[in-house]
């Protein structure tokens, strides 16, 4: 497969995609918080714990089985010629369906062994239906990867907010009718997971009709590309579970305080996450000679937006945390402030990782995440008993710094050595950010009837 040259796309398009993605991620965060409130009030603590246990096993097994389908799809699709894409699509489709089938079987076996004694017959039936919906995970990764490679983020952003919004709306109806239960939650979640594929299928209907063939060469190339970075998923699963156990060992309340501090950063995390999502397809298509220049621009954008957002959030946290979560959570304020720089280092690390991924190098993902988890756990062992949850926040910051350091060195050896100036935003970056923000805000205004008629009655 030959590489494709990147079509000329202005920086303003990138900023608009990034801001749209940020807005959808922020909406996703808000919906998740609201749904958690519904579950807390509509289910007993035991029932809510059982529901979370079922969904936790599903996500855990899917994390192990999904060997980087999304980033592999973006990479292969962006670098393939149009005439080769029929076979690329067919190969990736077989891979995604196979991965989903394996995930369904594994999660059903493990979850049945762990949960069968705690579920009624109806709940068990709905749990198996939910496990069957695991097959939609790899398929969604495949379809969203293709759309991202083609810079078609509207459907991805719509589904990122729309799917949890519909699910939460259904739960609100059940809650109002006093019929919210484990079985209803699982059944609704399963149905919406399958329905969530329909917009993807419509957008990619021409690919589904293309009639390509499975090619072992393409599969082998994509599988090894994804596998080299898959160790990072395993490391993260182990690291997250271990760190939560260490914090819980202090007191159960300590974990609640820490999770509150971490949750308060959600809106800030959306900034570098949005840039990372929209920048990776652009970097894959970039001319290798211009890759460093493009990466530097993404680094400056990440540094600028995260730094400004971090200052604002840091000033607001002493007021927002007790206001939103209650005065009992004042202990979460200091850890929340300590965690702020970790968002910046993690965001910069993500951009460097995307640039390395775009060149076919993915081993750094495993090494960087291993350094992150190792530094976090080691630091927790040393400072957690003395500094409590502030020590946990400090340990997470040390892990983010180590991850950034690994990718900083890797990038310098494989692409080009970074200079301090590459991290400093300039006036052009400020102007472009302001201009694109105004474009997005104007699009949020209600359309007049004349606008609808001019657009053929279709909203953008």
N, C-alpha and C positions, 0 to 999 in steps of 0.2 A: 504494500500500500504506500503510495506516495503521499507526501505531506501537502496540505493545501495552504495557499497563501491567505493571510488574513485580509478580509475585505476592509476597505477604509472605513473606519468607524470613529466618529469624533469622541472627544473626552466627555462631552456633555451627555452622550448616550450612555456611557458607562456610569456617570454620576446618577442619571435618572434611574437606571436599572438598580443601582446600589441603594438609592433612597426608597424605591418601591419595595425592594426586598427587605430593607430595614423596617419599613412600615408594616409589612406582612408579618415579620418575625415579632414585632412588638404586639401586634394584634393576637398572634398565636400565644404569646406569653400571658396576656390579659385573660384570654379565654381559658387557659389552663388553670389560672388562679381561681377564676369563677367556678369552673367545674369541680375543683378541689373543695370549695366551700359547699357546693351542692352535695357532694358525696359525704362530707363530714356531717352535714345536717340531716341528710336523708337516710343514711345507713348507720348502724351501730358500729362502734370501733372494731369489733370482731369481724363484721361483714365487710367493712371497708378494707381491713387488713387482708381478708381473704381475696377480695377483688384485686387489690394491688399485688398480692402474691401471684395470682394467675397471670396478670399482665407482665409482672416482672420476669417470670420464667420465659414468657414468650419473647420479650425483648432481649433477654440474656442469650438464649439459644440462637436467635436471629443474628445477634452481634457476632457469634462465633461462626455461623454458617455463611454469612454474606461476605464473600472474599472480595471486597472492594468493587462491587458491580457498578456503583455510581461513577467513581473516578475513572474506572476502566472504560466505561461507556463514553464519557466525555473525551477521554484521550483517543480512543480508537475512532470515534465518529468524526472528531475534528481533523484527524490526520488521514482519513480515508478519502479517496476520490469518489465522485458521485456514482460512477458505474460500479464501484465495489460495495456500496452501502447496502444493497439488497442482501448480500451474503453476510455482511457484518451484522445487520439487524437480525437475520434468521439465526445466526450463531449465538448472539447475545440473548435472544428470546429463549432458545433451548436451555442455555445456561441459567437464566433467571427462573424458568419453570422448574428445572431440576433442583436448583438451590431451595426454592420454596417447598418442593415436595419433601426434601430431606429435612428441612426445618420443621415442617408439620409433624413428621414422624417422630423426630427426636424430642420435640417439646411435649408432644402428647405422652410419650413414655415417661419422661422425667416428671412432668407435672402430675400425671396420674398417680405415680408412686408417692409424691409428696402430699397431694391434696385430696385423694379419693375418700379418706376417712372424714373429711370435714364438709363435704358437699352433699346436698340432697340429690335425688335422681334428676330433677329438672335442672338444677344448677350444673350437674355433671354433664348433661346433654348440651347445655349452652356453652360450657367450657370447651367441649370438643369442637363445637361449631366455631368458637373463637380461635381455637388452635388451627382449624382449617383455613381461617382467614390469614394465617401467616404467609401463605403463598403470595398474597398481594404485596408484601414488603419488597422482595427482590424485583417484582414487576414494576412497582412504582419507582424504584431506584433506576431501573433501565430506562423507562419512559421519561422520567425527569432528567436523566443524564443526556438523552438525545435532545430534548428541548433546550437544555442549558447550553449544549454545544452549538446549537443554532441561534443562541442569544434570544430565545423565546421564553422569557421569564414570566409573562403574564399568567399563563395557566398554572405554573408552579406556585407563584405567590397566591393566586386565588385559592388553590387547593390547600395550601399551607394554613390558611385562615379558615376557609370554607368547611373543610372536613371536621375539625374540632368544633367549629361553631354550630354546625348541624347536630353533631353528637351532644353538645352541651344543651342545645335547645330542646332536644328530645328528653334529656334528663330533667330539664326544668319542668317540662310537661308532666313527667312521671312524679316529680317531687310535689308539684301542685296538686296532683290527683292522689297523693299519698300512696303511690304504688312503686316507688323506687326500690329496686332489689338487685341482688347480684345477678340473677338470671336475666332481668331486663337490661341491665347495663351491658352484659356480655353479648346478648342477642343483638342489641342496637349497634354496638361497636363492630360486630362481625358484618352486619348488613351494610353499614356505612363504609367499611373497608373495601368491600367489593364494589359498591356504587362509586367510590372514589376513583376507580379505574376508568370509568366511562369517559370523563373529559379527556384523559390521555388517549384512549382508544380513538376518540373522534379526531383529535389533533394529528394522530399518526395513522389515520386510516389508509393513506396512500402507501405507507410502508408495510402495513399488514397485507395489502393486496399485491405487493411487489413480487412475491414468489421466489425469494432467495433460497439459498441452500446452506446447510450447516457446513462449515469449513473447519477442519481440525487445526489447520495452521493459524487461523484467526483466534480460535478458542485458546490454543496453547499460548499465543502471544498475550492475549488479554488476561488469562488466568495467572500467568507468571507475573505480569505487571501488577495485578491486584494482590497476589499472594505476598510479594516482597514487602508490601506495606501493611499486610493484614495483621502482623504481630502486634501492631499498635492497638488494634481493637481488643485483643486478648489482654494486653498489658493494662489498658485503661479499665477493663472490667475488673481485673484483680485489684488494681490500685484503688479504684473508687470504693469497692467493698471493704478493703482493708482499712482505709482511712476512716470510713464511717464507723467501723467497729472500734477503732482506737478512741475516737471521740465519744462514742456511746459508753465506753468503759469508764469514762469520767463520771458521768451521770446521764440518764436519758434526757434530762433537760438541756444538757450541754449540746447534744446533737440538735435539739430543736432550736437553740439559740444560734448555732452555727448555720443551720439550714436557712434560718431567717436572714442572717447576714448575707449568705450567698444568693438568696432569692432577690434581695434588694438590688443586686447588681444586674438583674435580668435585662433591663432596658439598655444598660451600657454594653453588655455582652452582645446585644443585637447589632451594634455598630460594626465591630470588626468581623462578626460572623457574616453580615450582609456583604461586606467588601470581599471576604474570602469566597463566598458563593459566586458572586458575579465576576470576579477577577480570574478565576481558574480557567474557564473556557476561553477567555480572551488571551491568556498567556499561552495556552496550548496552540492557538492559531497564530501566535506572534512569530514573525521572522526571527530566527535564533540570534541574528546580529543585533536586533533591537530589544531582545528579551530583558536585558539588564535595565535599559532606560524605562521600559514599561513597568518592570517590577519596582523600580525606585519611585515611580509615580504612585503606585498602590501603597507602598510603604509610607510615603508622605501623607497620603489621604488617611490611612489608618492612624498614623501618629496624631494628625491634626484633629480628626473627629473624636478619637478616644480620649485624648488629652483634655479637650474642651468639655466633653461630656463627663469625664471623671471629676473635673473641678466643680461643675454644677451639681453632680450627684453627691460629692463629698460634702458640699455646703448644705445640701438638703437632707442628708441621711439622719442627722440628729433630730430633725423634726418629723420626717416621713416615717421612720421605723416605729416609734411609739404611737404615732397617729394612726397608722394602718394596722399594726399588729398588737398594739396595746402597750401600756407602760411597763408591763412585765418583761418586755423584750428590749428594754434599754441596754441590757448587757450585750446586745447584738450590734450596737452602734460602732464601737471601736474595732471589732473584727471586720465589719463591713468596710470601714475606711482603710484598714490594712490591706484588704483584698483588692482595692481599686487598681494599684499598679499591675497586679497580675493580669488584668484584662488587657492592658496595653502590651505587655510582653507576650501574652498568648496570641494576641491579634497579629503582632509583627512576625511571630514564629509561624503563624498560619500562612501569611503571605509568602514568606521564604519557602515554606513547604510546598505551596502551590506552584511556585516557579520551578522548584526541583522536580516535582511531579510532571510538569509539562515537558520536561526533557527526557522522560522515561525512567527517572531515578525515584524509587519509592522506599528503599531500605531505610532512608533517614527517618521515615515516620515511626518505625519500630524503635530505632535508637533514641530518637528525641523523646518519645513517650516513655521509654524505659528510664531515661535520665530524669524525666519529670516525676514519675512515680517513685523512683528510688530516692531522689532528693526530698520529696514530700514526706515519705514514710520515715526516712532516717531523721529528718528534722523533727518530725512529730515525736519520735521516740526520745529525742534529746530535750525538747522544750515543752512538750504538752503538759506534763505534770506540774511544771513551774508556772507556765503562762496560760494554762487552760485554753479556752477557745481562741484567745488572741494568738497563742502559740500555734494553733491549728491554721489560722489565717496566714500567719507568717510562713509556715511550712508550705502552704499552697503557693505563696508568692515565690519561695525559693525554687519550687518545682517548675513554675512558669519561666523563671530566669534561666534555669538549666536547659529547658527545652529550646528556648530562644538561642542560647549559646551554641548548642549542638548544630542547629540549622544555620546559624550565622557562620560558623566555621565551615560547614559542608558547602554552603552556597559560595563562600570565598574560594574554596578549592575547585569546585566544579564549574562555576559560571564566571564570577568576577568578584574581586575583593570589594567589600562595601566600605564606603567612606562616611564620616560623620555627616557630611552635607546631604547624603542620600536620605537621612532621617529627618531633615529640617524642612518643613513646608515653606513654600514661597508665596508671593502675592498672587501669582497665577492660580495656585491651588485654592487660596481663599476666595478669589473672585469666582472661580468655576463652581466651588461648593455653594456659594451664595446664590449664583445664577440658577443652578440646577434645583436648589431647594425651592426657589420661587416658582420654577416651572411646575414642580410637583404640587405645590400649594395651590397654584391656579387650577390645576386639573382636579383638585378636590372640590372646587366650587360646583354647586348644582348647575346642570346644563339647562339652557333655555330651549323652548320648543324649536326655535330657529336653528339652534345647534344640532338638535336631533335630526331635523329634516335634512340639514346639510350633510350629516354623516350617514344618511340612509336609515336613521332610527336605531343605530347600533352604538352602544357606549364603547369608548376606547378601552 
